[in-house]
Amino acid sequence: MKTLIKIGLIGGMFLVMCTVQVFAQMVGAPYMPYVKPVTIPANLTLGQNAKYMLASIYDADYLPYTTPTATAITGAVAADGTAESTVINIQGSISTTGVTVYIPATATGSGILGVYSTTITVPAGMTEDGVSRNLTLSWAAQAYTKASISITATLAAVGGTFNAKKLDINGGMGNDFLGVLLGSFSYPYNNAGATTTYQVRDMAGIPDRMFGKYDIGNTSTYEHNFIYVPVVGEDGNIWLNNNLGADYANISSSSFSPATQATAYNDYHAYGSLFQWGRCPDGHELISWSTGTTGTLKYGTTTTLSTTDTPNSARFIINPSVTSADWRSPTNDNLWQGEAGTNTPCPNGFRMPTFLELITLFNYYGGSVEGGYDSAMKFTTCMNVSHVDGTITYDFAPSGTFWSGNVWDTGSQYAFGVRLVGGGSTYGSFFRSDGNAVRCIKN
């Protein structure tokens, strides 16, 4: 490593004092909640345009996958008319107990957050069982300080489980990669009384960039049939809910459950793939995880450096040099920049985060493994692949290093990354031929 810098903690919490009164309704009348005027203290600001993404999928004919060019629909779309060997069948639901959600916020002081609740109705046509349901967004009274980064809220169904309509992979995402809007709550976010929305959205999942495509030298098995779900991070940006290549995203894995995130900071089903910086998802990054500290490179290693942007092997390229430790010779700095960047591993509609975006996000967690896991993003440790000999290990245990799309110096062997470690993270430069995790951000 070339440079390490300590990350500090930023972020905050906000206060809302309000009362909601819902009038009794006549049978068949639309739900019309009444909300009394709300005054938010001047030193508090709620996050705006928050979203909750619900993955609900049914598709037996999804290959070949076509990148959406129109708005999402709820109907089925035939890919080629041939049934796949694996049927994707995921019921996205919200129970009456509800799910815990987090709304980003900032504050310059401490206090108590007041109780809030508001309700919307989702029409029967947007449910799988044809039953219209009310959904409630609420939060209980809770303390906040300047160090808090969000409020804890609950999204719950009323009168029975809400089952979102199952969507088709080729039709249920749309060209904005946000799926179908189920409903939108309204809540105040500042002292001026301005309101913002909290959307609940139904989607078929974000297919991997290599979804339905073969690796280098492999013409028999689709090894990148991963499906991800967007999630709003504490920074207010939309990210993928899991690392690229996570077992939870893998259609072929017994752990497949695209809306599921890590259940512990060392949940290896959420570790995913470990990429060499700037290299395409050609199979070199695929890891077979067996425990939280044991993983194996699927295609092994090679010492032959690539002279082009696209190696002719799926092997992990090791380079023990400390002066030119890149997998490519000569080095190419113009990789992984933007959604259309050369070799980008991120799905369509998403891209590699910049170094600044990664730092900003991890600052909310104090840079620690514990903080990264206890967040909307559910970051985990994930080990890394050594550029020296291809071993999979921790540089610091426990830790997890995540690539950005930026290089350190022009023509150098380094690229920027951020490492979560116990007690606080480090960030700086890492050898481009190291294997580290990737989490993509919406373009």
One Martini backbone bead per residue (centre of mass of N, CA, C, O) as a GRO file, in nm:
protein
  443
    1MET     BB    1   0.099   0.034   0.017
    2LYS     BB    2   0.110   0.388   0.000
    3THR     BB    3  -0.161   0.513   0.144
    4LEU     BB    4  -0.290   0.623   0.472
    5ILE     BB    5  -0.614   0.732   0.593
    6LYS     BB    6  -0.816   0.862   0.826
    7ILE     BB    7  -1.149   0.824   0.912
    8GLY     BB    8  -1.422   1.005   0.985
    9LEU     BB    9  -1.716   1.132   1.138
   10ILE     BB   10  -2.040   1.173   1.001
   11GLY     BB   11  -2.347   1.314   1.059
   12GLY     BB   12  -2.707   1.268   1.145
   13MET     BB   13  -3.008   1.405   1.284
   14PHE     BB   14  -3.364   1.432   1.338
   15LEU     BB   15  -3.668   1.632   1.389
   16VAL     BB   16  -4.017   1.536   1.447
   17MET     BB   17  -4.328   1.712   1.499
   18CYS     BB   18  -4.633   1.521   1.502
   19THR     BB   19  -4.973   1.471   1.378
   20VAL     BB   20  -5.203   1.204   1.303
   21GLN     BB   21  -5.522   1.206   1.131
   22VAL     BB   22  -5.777   0.963   1.066
   23PHE     BB   23  -6.050   0.930   0.897
   24ALA     BB   24  -6.329   0.800   0.862
   25GLN     BB   25  -6.474   0.554   0.639
   26MET     BB   26  -6.634   0.467   0.378
   27VAL     BB   27  -6.731   0.234   0.186
   28GLY     BB   28  -6.512   0.280  -0.094
   29ALA     BB   29  -6.345   0.497   0.005
   30PRO     BB   30  -6.084   0.680  -0.004
   31TYR     BB   31  -5.784   0.734   0.130
   32MET     BB   32  -5.781   1.024   0.378
   33PRO     BB   33  -5.544   1.167   0.525
   34TYR     BB   34  -5.470   1.366   0.815
   35VAL     BB   35  -5.234   1.636   0.856
   36LYS     BB   36  -5.086   1.815   1.062
   37PRO     BB   37  -4.903   2.060   1.115
   38VAL     BB   38  -4.544   2.086   1.070
   39THR     BB   39  -4.255   2.140   1.282
   40ILE     BB   40  -3.924   2.186   1.204
   41PRO     BB   41  -3.642   2.231   1.317
   42ALA     BB   42  -3.377   2.427   1.201
   43ASN     BB   43  -3.149   2.188   1.282
   44LEU     BB   44  -3.326   2.006   1.077
   45THR     BB   45  -3.284   1.732   0.823
   46LEU     BB   46  -3.426   1.552   0.585
   47GLY     BB   47  -3.439   1.321   0.368
   48GLN     BB   48  -3.473   1.295   0.020
   49ASN     BB   49  -3.617   1.081  -0.192
   50ALA     BB   50  -3.694   0.816  -0.082
   51LYS     BB   51  -3.646   0.444  -0.098
   52TYR     BB   52  -3.822   0.129  -0.160
   53MET     BB   53  -3.711  -0.194  -0.261
   54LEU     BB   54  -3.903  -0.450  -0.431
   55ALA     BB   55  -3.860  -0.789  -0.492
   56SER     BB   56  -4.062  -0.921  -0.775
   57ILE     BB   57  -4.053  -1.250  -0.934
   58TYR     BB   58  -4.141  -1.384  -1.270
   59ASP     BB   59  -3.937  -1.620  -1.471
   60ALA     BB   60  -3.898  -1.860  -1.761
   61ASP     BB   61  -3.804  -1.623  -1.993
   62TYR     BB   62  -3.483  -1.439  -1.990
   63LEU     BB   63  -3.342  -1.552  -2.251
   64PRO     BB   64  -3.234  -1.298  -2.372
   65TYR     BB   65  -3.116  -1.013  -2.241
   66THR     BB   66  -3.263  -0.678  -2.239
   67THR     BB   67  -3.209  -0.362  -2.238
   68PRO     BB   68  -3.391  -0.113  -2.138
   69THR     BB   69  -3.602   0.149  -2.330
   70ALA     BB   70  -3.844   0.151  -2.131
   71THR     BB   71  -4.087   0.139  -1.935
   72ALA     BB   72  -4.223  -0.026  -1.697
   73ILE     BB   73  -4.391  -0.341  -1.658
   74THR     BB   74  -4.632  -0.606  -1.554
   75GLY     BB   75  -4.581  -0.782  -1.783
   76ALA     BB   76  -4.492  -1.018  -1.999
   77VAL     BB   77  -4.171  -1.122  -2.157
   78ALA     BB   78  -4.045  -1.259  -2.433
   79ALA     BB   79  -3.742  -1.360  -2.529
   80ASP     BB   80  -3.759  -1.670  -2.711
   81GLY     BB   81  -3.975  -1.903  -2.603
   82THR     BB   82  -3.771  -2.040  -2.397
   83ALA     BB   83  -3.721  -2.232  -2.142
   84GLU     BB   84  -3.563  -2.242  -1.853
   85SER     BB   85  -3.400  -2.429  -1.611
   86THR     BB   86  -3.456  -2.166  -1.432
   87VAL     BB   87  -3.690  -2.046  -1.219
   88ILE     BB   88  -3.802  -1.726  -1.129
   89ASN     BB   89  -3.935  -1.705  -0.779
   90ILE     BB   90  -4.032  -1.398  -0.624
   91GLN     BB   91  -4.183  -1.280  -0.325
   92GLY     BB   92  -4.280  -0.963  -0.257
   93SER     BB   93  -4.304  -0.844   0.088
   94ILE     BB   94  -4.533  -0.702   0.345
   95SER     BB   95  -4.595  -0.697   0.663
   96THR     BB   96  -4.757  -0.610   0.958
   97THR     BB   97  -4.487  -0.577   1.110
   98GLY     BB   98  -4.262  -0.519   0.914
   99VAL     BB   99  -3.998  -0.300   0.806
  100THR     BB  100  -3.686  -0.176   0.838
  101VAL     BB  101  -3.604   0.168   0.794
  102TYR     BB  102  -3.394   0.433   0.646
  103ILE     BB  103  -3.358   0.787   0.701
  104PRO     BB  104  -3.190   1.029   0.605
  105ALA     BB  105  -2.992   1.263   0.817
  106THR     BB  106  -2.952   1.587   0.977
  107ALA     BB  107  -2.764   1.755   1.253
  108THR     BB  108  -2.679   2.016   1.517
  109GLY     BB  109  -2.823   1.833   1.738
  110SER     BB  110  -3.024   1.736   2.010
  111GLY     BB  111  -3.293   1.485   2.080
  112ILE     BB  112  -3.642   1.424   2.003
  113LEU     BB  113  -3.830   1.215   1.818
  114GLY     BB  114  -4.129   1.217   1.686
  115VAL     BB  115  -4.418   1.095   1.606
  116TYR     BB  116  -4.500   0.909   1.294
  117SER     BB  117  -4.777   0.884   1.041
  118THR     BB  118  -4.853   0.722   0.720
  119THR     BB  119  -5.091   0.654   0.442
  120ILE     BB  120  -5.142   0.415   0.177
  121THR     BB  121  -5.271   0.293  -0.143
  122VAL     BB  122  -5.268  -0.019  -0.307
  123PRO     BB  123  -5.368  -0.149  -0.577
  124ALA     BB  124  -5.473  -0.454  -0.696
  125GLY     BB  125  -5.301  -0.438  -0.972
  126MET     BB  126  -5.018  -0.442  -0.774
  127THR     BB  127  -5.092  -0.736  -0.697
  128GLU     BB  128  -5.074  -1.083  -0.683
  129ASP     BB  129  -5.370  -1.134  -0.522
  130GLY     BB  130  -5.575  -0.883  -0.573
  131VAL     BB  131  -5.510  -0.708  -0.303
  132SER     BB  132  -5.573  -0.436  -0.148
  133ARG     BB  133  -5.337  -0.212   0.026
  134ASN     BB  134  -5.221  -0.078   0.310
  135LEU     BB  135  -4.957   0.155   0.385
  136THR     BB  136  -4.715   0.221   0.651
  137LEU     BB  137  -4.537   0.507   0.766
  138SER     BB  138  -4.320   0.490   1.060
  139TRP     BB  139  -4.230   0.644   1.384
  140ALA     BB  140  -4.083   0.651   1.677
  141ALA     BB  141  -3.970   0.764   1.947
  142GLN     BB  142  -3.635   0.924   1.928
  143ALA     BB  143  -3.311   0.960   1.967
  144TYR     BB  144  -3.068   1.223   1.895
  145THR     BB  145  -2.765   1.319   1.724
  146LYS     BB  146  -2.495   1.440   1.553
  147ALA     BB  147  -2.401   1.128   1.498
  148SER     BB  148  -2.637   1.072   1.348
  149ILE     BB  149  -2.767   0.933   1.016
  150SER     BB  150  -3.062   0.830   1.107
  151ILE     BB  151  -3.379   0.699   1.091
  152THR     BB  152  -3.615   0.482   1.234
  153ALA     BB  153  -3.840   0.283   1.046
  154THR     BB  154  -4.174   0.168   0.932
  155LEU     BB  155  -4.292  -0.079   0.697
  156ALA     BB  156  -4.647  -0.151   0.668
  157ALA     BB  157  -4.913  -0.352   0.671
  158VAL     BB  158  -5.278  -0.361   0.644
  159GLY     BB  159  -5.468  -0.652   0.730
  160GLY     BB  160  -5.218  -0.775   0.565
  161THR     BB  161  -5.027  -0.905   0.340
  162PHE     BB  162  -4.809  -0.768   0.105
  163ASN     BB  163  -4.820  -0.853  -0.252
  164ALA     BB  164  -4.628  -0.810  -0.499
  165LYS     BB  165  -4.597  -0.795  -0.815
  166LYS     BB  166  -4.479  -1.000  -1.051
  167LEU     BB  167  -4.192  -0.966  -1.252
  168ASP     BB  168  -4.024  -0.916  -1.545
  169ILE     BB  169  -3.703  -0.888  -1.639
  170ASN     BB  170  -3.755  -0.745  -1.932
  171GLY     BB  171  -4.006  -0.542  -1.802
  172GLY     BB  172  -3.956  -0.469  -1.463
  173MET     BB  173  -3.748  -0.201  -1.478
  174GLY     BB  174  -3.653  -0.007  -1.689
  175ASN     BB  175  -3.475   0.285  -1.801
  176ASP     BB  176  -3.442   0.377  -1.479
  177PHE     BB  177  -3.402   0.131  -1.281
  178LEU     BB  178  -3.703   0.140  -1.084
  179GLY     BB  179  -3.949   0.031  -1.195
  180VAL     BB  180  -4.250   0.025  -1.005
  181LEU     BB  181  -4.490   0.226  -0.876
  182LEU     BB  182  -4.686   0.185  -0.579
  183GLY     BB  183  -4.603   0.439  -0.389
  184SER     BB  184  -4.639   0.770  -0.204
  185PHE     BB  185  -4.508   0.934   0.042
  186SER     BB  186  -4.549   1.211   0.277
  187TYR     BB  187  -4.298   1.445   0.412
  188PRO     BB  188  -4.137   1.650   0.611
  189TYR     BB  189  -3.790   1.819   0.600
  190ASN     BB  190  -3.834   2.125   0.705
  191ASN     BB  191  -3.884   2.442   0.849
  192ALA     BB  192  -4.058   2.541   0.586
  193GLY     BB  193  -4.257   2.282   0.508
  194ALA     BB  194  -4.140   2.098   0.322
  195THR     BB  195  -4.184   1.829   0.097
  196THR     BB  196  -4.153   1.475   0.055
  197THR     BB  197  -4.058   1.145  -0.055
  198TYR     BB  198  -4.168   0.792  -0.016
  199GLN     BB  199  -4.091   0.523  -0.204
  200VAL     BB  200  -4.258   0.237  -0.346
  201ARG     BB  201  -4.095  -0.033  -0.521
  202ASP     BB  202  -4.118  -0.244  -0.806
  203MET     BB  203  -3.896  -0.523  -0.902
  204ALA     BB  204  -3.682  -0.751  -1.105
  205GLY     BB  205  -3.408  -0.650  -1.111
  206ILE     BB  206  -3.048  -0.637  -1.160
  207PRO     BB  207  -2.864  -0.733  -1.406
  208ASP     BB  208  -2.585  -0.837  -1.495
  209ARG     BB  209  -2.364  -0.760  -1.739
  210MET     BB  210  -2.323  -1.098  -1.779
  211PHE     BB  211  -2.601  -1.182  -1.838
  212GLY     BB  212  -2.608  -1.452  -2.046
  213LYS     BB  213  -2.289  -1.492  -2.043
  214TYR     BB  214  -1.972  -1.581  -2.126
  215ASP     BB  215  -1.676  -1.668  -2.057
  216ILE     BB  216  -1.364  -1.720  -2.100
  217GLY     BB  217  -1.368  -2.038  -2.244
  218ASN     BB  218  -1.692  -2.042  -2.194
  219THR     BB  219  -1.976  -2.246  -2.353
  220SER     BB  220  -2.182  -2.381  -2.102
  221THR     BB  221  -2.179  -2.150  -1.866
  222TYR     BB  222  -2.353  -1.928  -1.660
  223GLU     BB  223  -2.163  -1.722  -1.419
  224HIS     BB  224  -2.347  -1.423  -1.427
  225ASN     BB  225  -2.638  -1.487  -1.285
  226PHE     BB  226  -2.713  -1.190  -1.158
  227ILE     BB  227  -2.922  -1.028  -0.900
  228TYR     BB  228  -3.019  -0.701  -0.815
  229VAL     BB  229  -3.084  -0.442  -0.562
  230PRO     BB  230  -3.174  -0.145  -0.483
  231VAL     BB  231  -3.028   0.109  -0.258
  232VAL     BB  232  -3.035   0.350  -0.005
  233GLY     BB  233  -2.805   0.539   0.117
  234GLU     BB  234  -2.683   0.761   0.354
  235ASP     BB  235  -2.609   0.962   0.099
  236GLY     BB  236  -2.876   0.923  -0.112
  237ASN     BB  237  -2.782   0.705  -0.287
  238ILE     BB  238  -2.787   0.459  -0.540
  239TRP     BB  239  -2.738   0.114  -0.481
  240LEU     BB  240  -2.631  -0.185  -0.446
  241ASN     BB  241  -2.708  -0.435  -0.206
  242ASN     BB  242  -2.460  -0.589  -0.336
  243ASN     BB  243  -2.206  -0.743  -0.424
  244LEU     BB  244  -2.046  -0.856  -0.670
  245GLY     BB  245  -2.124  -1.205  -0.668
  246ALA     BB  246  -2.323  -1.277  -0.472
  247ASP     BB  247  -2.507  -1.538  -0.361
  248TYR     BB  248  -2.783  -1.383  -0.338
  249ALA     BB  249  -2.756  -1.313  -0.666
  250ASN     BB  250  -2.742  -1.623  -0.742
  251ILE     BB  251  -2.930  -1.835  -0.923
  252SER     BB  252  -2.732  -2.102  -0.862
  253SER     BB  253  -2.783  -2.060  -0.566
  254SER     BB  254  -2.906  -2.167  -0.255
  255SER     BB  255  -2.900  -1.842  -0.160
  256PHE     BB  256  -3.104  -1.723  -0.336
  257SER     BB  257  -3.182  -1.363  -0.256
  258PRO     BB  258  -3.187  -1.051  -0.376
  259ALA     BB  259  -3.298  -0.893  -0.104
  260THR     BB  260  -3.066  -1.006   0.045
  261GLN     BB  261  -2.847  -0.948   0.308
  262ALA     BB  262  -2.639  -0.935   0.533
  263THR     BB  263  -2.632  -1.110   0.865
  264ALA     BB  264  -2.323  -1.034   0.881
  265TYR     BB  265  -1.997  -0.919   0.861
  266ASN     BB  266  -1.922  -1.253   0.794
  267ASP     BB  267  -2.104  -1.306   0.538
  268TYR     BB  268  -2.013  -1.498   0.265
  269HIS     BB  269  -2.275  -1.461   0.082
  270ALA     BB  270  -2.176  -1.134   0.052
  271TYR     BB  271  -1.890  -1.104  -0.075
  272GLY     BB  272  -1.812  -1.214  -0.353
  273SER     BB  273  -1.618  -1.065  -0.574
  274LEU     BB  274  -1.260  -1.029  -0.693
  275PHE     BB  275  -1.108  -0.758  -0.838
  276GLN     BB  276  -0.926  -0.629  -1.080
  277TRP     BB  277  -0.828  -0.336  -1.172
  278GLY     BB  278  -1.001  -0.279  -1.483
  279ARG     BB  279  -1.130  -0.552  -1.508
  280CYS     BB  280  -1.320  -0.771  -1.645
  281PRO     BB  281  -1.592  -1.003  -1.620
  282ASP     BB  282  -1.416  -1.314  -1.697
  283GLY     BB  283  -1.363  -1.498  -1.404
  284HIS     BB  284  -1.123  -1.405  -1.215
  285GLU     BB  285  -1.332  -1.307  -0.969
  286LEU     BB  286  -1.424  -1.580  -0.893
  287ILE     BB  287  -1.563  -1.717  -0.585
  288SER     BB  288  -1.537  -1.993  -0.358
  289TRP     BB  289  -1.724  -2.003  -0.076
  290SER     BB  290  -1.711  -2.177   0.261
  291THR     BB  291  -1.622  -1.937   0.445
  292GLY     BB  292  -1.529  -1.644   0.615
  293THR     BB  293  -1.198  -1.757   0.549
  294THR     BB  294  -1.280  -1.925   0.273
  295GLY     BB  295  -1.131  -1.926  -0.058
  296THR     BB  296  -1.162  -1.980  -0.427
  297LEU     BB  297  -1.035  -1.970  -0.725
  298LYS     BB  298  -1.186  -2.082  -1.003
  299TYR     BB  299  -0.914  -2.036  -1.224
  300GLY     BB  300  -0.682  -1.928  -1.092
  301THR     BB  301  -0.344  -1.871  -1.209
  302THR     BB  302  -0.115  -1.622  -1.359
  303THR     BB  303   0.198  -1.467  -1.498
  304THR     BB  304   0.058  -1.353  -1.748
  305LEU     BB  305   0.045  -1.071  -1.895
  306SER     BB  306  -0.147  -0.825  -2.032
  307THR     BB  307  -0.166  -0.636  -2.355
  308THR     BB  308  -0.469  -0.598  -2.294
  309ASP     BB  309  -0.795  -0.528  -2.180
  310THR     BB  310  -0.848  -0.841  -2.281
  311PRO     BB  311  -0.798  -1.120  -2.170
  312ASN     BB  312  -0.739  -1.479  -2.269
  313SER     BB  313  -0.809  -1.522  -1.956
  314ALA     BB  314  -0.963  -1.634  -1.636
  315ARG     BB  315  -0.724  -1.578  -1.484
  316PHE     BB  316  -0.536  -1.474  -1.227
  317ILE     BB  317  -0.310  -1.204  -1.228
  318ILE     BB  318   0.014  -1.218  -1.127
  319ASN     BB  319   0.230  -0.949  -0.957
  320PRO     BB  320   0.510  -0.907  -0.744
  321SER     BB  321   0.558  -0.632  -0.805
  322VAL     BB  322   0.632  -0.289  -0.664
  323THR     BB  323   0.657  -0.111  -0.956
  324SER     BB  324   0.440  -0.306  -1.158
  325ALA     BB  325   0.145  -0.393  -1.017
  326ASP     BB  326   0.002  -0.516  -1.290
  327TRP     BB  327  -0.201  -0.698  -1.525
  328ARG     BB  328  -0.101  -0.475  -1.724
  329SER     BB  329   0.105  -0.451  -2.041
  330PRO     BB  330   0.052  -0.172  -2.037
  331THR     BB  331  -0.082   0.068  -1.870
  332ASN     BB  332  -0.437   0.161  -1.808
  333ASP     BB  333  -0.627   0.446  -1.701
  334ASN     BB  334  -0.899   0.399  -1.902
  335LEU     BB  335  -1.077   0.255  -1.663
  336TRP     BB  336  -1.391   0.252  -1.506
  337GLN     BB  337  -1.525   0.510  -1.640
  338GLY     BB  338  -1.821   0.501  -1.601
  339GLU     BB  339  -2.078   0.333  -1.752
  340ALA     BB  340  -1.895   0.320  -2.041
  341GLY     BB  341  -1.652   0.197  -1.943
  342THR     BB  342  -1.390   0.018  -1.969
  343ASN     BB  343  -1.472  -0.289  -1.822
  344THR     BB  344  -1.718  -0.259  -1.675
  345PRO     BB  345  -1.893  -0.443  -1.409
  346CYS     BB  346  -2.149  -0.292  -1.421
  347PRO     BB  347  -2.455  -0.249  -1.462
  348ASN     BB  348  -2.689  -0.122  -1.624
  349GLY     BB  349  -2.714   0.209  -1.478
  350PHE     BB  350  -2.426   0.159  -1.364
  351ARG     BB  351  -2.124   0.225  -1.157
  352MET     BB  352  -1.839   0.327  -1.056
  353PRO     BB  353  -1.719   0.469  -0.796
  354THR     BB  354  -1.585   0.720  -0.662
  355PHE     BB  355  -1.372   0.807  -0.424
  356LEU     BB  356  -1.553   1.024  -0.295
  357GLU     BB  357  -1.810   0.847  -0.268
  358LEU     BB  358  -1.686   0.641  -0.078
  359ILE     BB  359  -1.595   0.826   0.148
  360THR     BB  360  -1.870   0.951   0.212
  361LEU     BB  361  -2.008   0.688   0.292
  362PHE     BB  362  -1.795   0.579   0.512
  363ASN     BB  363  -1.820   0.820   0.705
  364TYR     BB  364  -2.099   0.731   0.826
  365TYR     BB  365  -1.935   0.466   0.967
  366GLY     BB  366  -1.638   0.538   1.060
  367GLY     BB  367  -1.495   0.301   0.882
  368SER     BB  368  -1.624   0.045   0.995
  369VAL     BB  369  -1.735  -0.269   1.002
  370GLU     BB  370  -1.974  -0.223   1.193
  371GLY     BB  371  -2.091   0.030   1.045
  372GLY     BB  372  -2.125  -0.102   0.761
  373TYR     BB  373  -2.330  -0.317   0.857
  374ASP     BB  374  -2.498  -0.094   1.027
  375SER     BB  375  -2.671  -0.059   0.743
  376ALA     BB  376  -2.819  -0.030   0.435
  377MET     BB  377  -2.566  -0.188   0.291
  378LYS     BB  378  -2.426  -0.428   0.438
  379PHE     BB  379  -2.134  -0.452   0.500
  380THR     BB  380  -1.840  -0.647   0.463
  381THR     BB  381  -1.628  -0.857   0.479
  382CYS     BB  382  -1.384  -1.008   0.205
  383MET     BB  383  -1.117  -0.984   0.156
  384ASN     BB  384  -0.822  -1.071  -0.053
  385VAL     BB  385  -0.615  -1.068  -0.340
  386SER     BB  386  -0.301  -1.140  -0.405
  387HIS     BB  387  -0.053  -1.024  -0.628
  388VAL     BB  388   0.178  -1.228  -0.563
  389ASP     BB  389  -0.005  -1.541  -0.531
  390GLY     BB  390  -0.339  -1.553  -0.492
  391THR     BB  391  -0.415  -1.521  -0.214
  392ILE     BB  392  -0.673  -1.550   0.038
  393THR     BB  393  -0.700  -1.262   0.250
  394TYR     BB  394  -0.597  -1.061   0.515
  395ASP     BB  395  -0.445  -0.772   0.590
  396PHE     BB  396  -0.682  -0.716   0.795
  397ALA     BB  397  -0.835  -0.842   1.089
  398PRO     BB  398  -1.104  -0.747   0.989
  399SER     BB  399  -1.183  -0.694   0.629
  400GLY     BB  400  -1.268  -0.454   0.352
  401THR     BB  401  -1.217  -0.398   0.003
  402PHE     BB  402  -1.293  -0.111  -0.219
  403TRP     BB  403  -1.342  -0.006  -0.526
  404SER     BB  404  -1.272   0.238  -0.747
  405GLY     BB  405  -1.248   0.437  -1.060
  406ASN     BB  406  -0.962   0.535  -0.957
  407VAL     BB  407  -0.652   0.652  -0.992
  408TRP     BB  408  -0.366   0.765  -0.860
  409ASP     BB  409  -0.149   0.761  -1.096
  410THR     BB  410  -0.016   0.814  -1.381
  411GLY     BB  411   0.105   0.496  -1.464
  412SER     BB  412   0.055   0.341  -1.223
  413GLN     BB  413  -0.007   0.058  -0.988
  414TYR     BB  414  -0.245   0.237  -0.877
  415ALA     BB  415  -0.555   0.243  -0.685
  416PHE     BB  416  -0.846   0.333  -0.552
  417GLY     BB  417  -0.953   0.274  -0.206
  418VAL     BB  418  -1.154   0.112   0.056
  419ARG     BB  419  -1.107   0.021   0.407
  420LEU     BB  420  -1.254  -0.192   0.627
  421VAL     BB  421  -1.210  -0.178   0.982
  422GLY     BB  422  -1.154  -0.220   1.294
  423GLY     BB  423  -1.236   0.108   1.424
  424GLY     BB  424  -1.145   0.186   1.119
  425SER     BB  425  -1.052   0.331   0.824
  426THR     BB  426  -0.885   0.305   0.511
  427TYR     BB  427  -0.725   0.511   0.257
  428GLY     BB  428  -0.609   0.468  -0.093
  429SER     BB  429  -0.364   0.263  -0.222
  430PHE     BB  430  -0.373  -0.010  -0.465
  431PHE     BB  431  -0.304  -0.272  -0.628
  432ARG     BB  432  -0.430  -0.356  -0.938
  433SER     BB  433  -0.371  -0.681  -0.889
  434ASP     BB  434  -0.565  -0.684  -0.687
  435GLY     BB  435  -0.840  -0.834  -0.500
  436ASN     BB  436  -1.157  -0.667  -0.495
  437ALA     BB  437  -1.437  -0.521  -0.420
  438VAL     BB  438  -1.779  -0.442  -0.556
  439ARG     BB  439  -1.982  -0.136  -0.552
  440CYS     BB  440  -2.255   0.001  -0.708
  441ILE     BB  441  -2.372   0.298  -0.876
  442LYS     BB  442  -2.591   0.510  -0.984
  443ASN     BB  443  -2.587   0.713  -1.273
   0.00000   0.00000   0.00000
